[in-house]
Amino acid sequence: MSGNPATGSLYSVMTFLGLAGAFVWGANALAGWQFPSENRSQMSVTILVFALTAGYAMLVGRHRDVGYLEALRRGLIDVGRTIKGKVMR
């Protein structure tokens, strides 16, 4: 069964906004980081987290044929397989 491509896009956007938003909120609450910031090291870490979040969100979006929570779980499985593939080379 193939899901609607719009569903996969929605899953990706929801995942990215949720995780990136949680990072920005948490970094501000816990460390006082502002977004955007002129501090290069803070913005470098933020961009790295955003890039990793975007990669995970794309993996979640590939699983458009299941519910959102199952897509999140399958996305984590995909991350594990990718890491395992890089380590076992």
The 8 nearest C-alpha neighbors of each residue, nearest first, counted from 0:
[[1, 2, 64, 65, 63, 3, 62, 4],
 [0, 2, 64, 3, 63, 4, 62, 65],
 [3, 1, 64, 63, 4, 0, 6, 65],
 [2, 4, 6, 5, 63, 1, 7, 64],
 [5, 3, 7, 6, 2, 8, 63, 60],
 [6, 4, 8, 3, 7, 9, 63, 2],
 [7, 5, 9, 4, 3, 8, 63, 10],
 [6, 8, 60, 63, 10, 4, 9, 5],
 [9, 7, 5, 11, 6, 10, 60, 12],
 [8, 10, 6, 12, 7, 11, 13, 5],
 [11, 9, 7, 60, 13, 8, 12, 14],
 [12, 10, 56, 60, 8, 14, 9, 13],
 [11, 13, 9, 15, 14, 10, 16, 8],
 [14, 12, 10, 16, 11, 15, 17, 9],
 [13, 15, 11, 17, 56, 12, 16, 10],
 [16, 14, 12, 18, 17, 56, 13, 19],
 [17, 15, 13, 19, 20, 14, 18, 12],
 [16, 18, 14, 20, 15, 19, 13, 21],
 [17, 19, 21, 15, 20, 16, 14, 22],
 [20, 18, 22, 16, 21, 17, 15, 49],
 [21, 19, 23, 17, 22, 18, 16, 24],
 [20, 22, 18, 24, 19, 23, 25, 17],
 [21, 23, 19, 25, 20, 24, 26, 18],
 [24, 22, 20, 26, 25, 21, 27, 19],
 [23, 25, 21, 27, 22, 26, 20, 28],
 [26, 24, 28, 22, 27, 23, 29, 21],
 [27, 25, 23, 30, 29, 28, 32, 24],
 [26, 28, 31, 32, 24, 25, 30, 29],
 [29, 27, 25, 26, 31, 30, 24, 32],
 [28, 30, 26, 27, 25, 31, 32, 24],
 [31, 29, 26, 32, 27, 28, 25, 33],
 [30, 32, 27, 28, 29, 26, 33, 25],
 [33, 31, 27, 30, 26, 34, 41, 36],
 [32, 34, 36, 35, 27, 31, 26, 23],
 [35, 33, 36, 32, 23, 42, 27, 45],
 [34, 36, 33, 37, 42, 32, 38, 41],
 [35, 37, 34, 38, 33, 42, 41, 39],
 [36, 38, 39, 35, 42, 41, 34, 40],
 [39, 37, 36, 41, 40, 42, 43, 35],
 [40, 38, 42, 41, 43, 37, 36, 44],
 [39, 41, 43, 42, 38, 44, 45, 37],
 [42, 40, 44, 43, 39, 38, 45, 32],
 [41, 43, 45, 39, 44, 40, 46, 38],
 [44, 42, 40, 46, 45, 41, 39, 47],
 [43, 45, 47, 41, 42, 46, 48, 40],
 [44, 46, 42, 48, 43, 47, 49, 41],
 [45, 47, 49, 43, 48, 44, 42, 50],
 [48, 46, 44, 50, 49, 45, 43, 51],
 [49, 47, 45, 51, 50, 46, 52, 44],
 [48, 50, 46, 52, 47, 51, 53, 45],
 [51, 49, 53, 47, 52, 48, 46, 54],
 [52, 50, 54, 48, 53, 49, 47, 55],
 [51, 53, 49, 55, 50, 54, 15, 48],
 [54, 52, 56, 50, 51, 55, 15, 49],
 [55, 53, 51, 57, 52, 56, 50, 58],
 [54, 56, 58, 52, 57, 53, 59, 51],
 [57, 55, 11, 53, 59, 58, 14, 54],
 [58, 56, 60, 54, 55, 59, 11, 53],
 [59, 57, 55, 74, 61, 56, 60, 54],
 [60, 58, 74, 56, 70, 57, 61, 71],
 [61, 59, 7, 11, 57, 10, 62, 58],
 [60, 62, 58, 59, 63, 7, 57, 70],
 [63, 61, 70, 60, 64, 59, 65, 7],
 [62, 64, 7, 2, 65, 6, 61, 60],
 [63, 65, 2, 62, 1, 0, 66, 3],
 [66, 64, 63, 70, 69, 62, 67, 2],
 [67, 65, 69, 68, 70, 64, 63, 62],
 [66, 68, 70, 69, 71, 65, 10, 63],
 [69, 67, 71, 70, 66, 72, 65, 73],
 [68, 70, 72, 71, 66, 67, 73, 65],
 [69, 71, 67, 73, 62, 59, 68, 72],
 [72, 70, 74, 68, 69, 73, 59, 67],
 [73, 71, 69, 75, 74, 70, 68, 76],
 [74, 72, 76, 70, 75, 71, 69, 77],
 [73, 75, 59, 77, 71, 58, 76, 72],
 [76, 74, 78, 72, 77, 73, 79, 71],
 [75, 77, 73, 79, 74, 78, 80, 72],
 [76, 78, 74, 80, 75, 79, 81, 73],
 [79, 77, 75, 81, 76, 80, 82, 74],
 [80, 78, 76, 82, 77, 81, 83, 75],
 [79, 81, 83, 77, 78, 82, 84, 76],
 [80, 82, 84, 78, 79, 83, 77, 85],
 [83, 81, 85, 79, 84, 80, 86, 78],
 [82, 84, 80, 86, 81, 85, 87, 79],
 [85, 83, 81, 87, 82, 86, 80, 88],
 [84, 86, 82, 83, 88, 87, 81, 80],
 [87, 85, 83, 84, 88, 82, 81, 80],
 [86, 88, 84, 85, 83, 82, 81, 80],
 [87, 86, 85, 84, 83, 82, 81, 80]]
